[in-house]
Amino acid sequence: MAQRRTRSVNGSDQGLSTKDRAIQIAMMLQKECNALLEQYKKRENLPEKTHDCLVEFRTLTSQLEAGDKLWVLHSALQHCHKLMVEAIVKEEEELGDGIMGMYESQRKIVKERLSHLIFNINQLLKAANGQNTSTLSFEVNAPKNLFDLKCWIHQVYKEVKHWTQTAIDVLKKVSSVNDNEEPRRIMRGIGVMRRHERRKGRERR
């Protein structure tokens, strides 16, 4: 009988590179986000409408270096996680019944998988600059009106889905680079960005 490949606790193959593991986690998270959104829409029967963007970061253009893209991606996903945590707290306070059903289980899976994705992207950045990225502080203001809160929670889930797809797109473009080369490439990008910022600071003086 063929030997089954071992998997880590987050569902990823242990033999994968950090980049490929992050891609795999993001792809699983995307499917789980879709399932969560479907369950939430059926649960709350919300109208189809566009809500304001909750996570705003600089556009990930092709001109950005790999390190810059990973930093933006990591920061946006951190913001998504903060929103997700707050959404769960508010939903339990205002709408929860204390029962762990299919929806609540799916919500927990998405939150935990998002944490795993953030961790793996942080590992890529850590390999580049030799230290952990700092945890950014985000202000989260959930609506107090019940209907607005339901719509806000829906938008939070959509933000997680959007930035998860962005993660897949970005990581696939850098995943073809050799693991030993990628940290050096990312570090060069970060170095160029820092030199540019120092130059701009001198010009302002």
Disulfide bonds with the S-S distance in Angstrom:
none
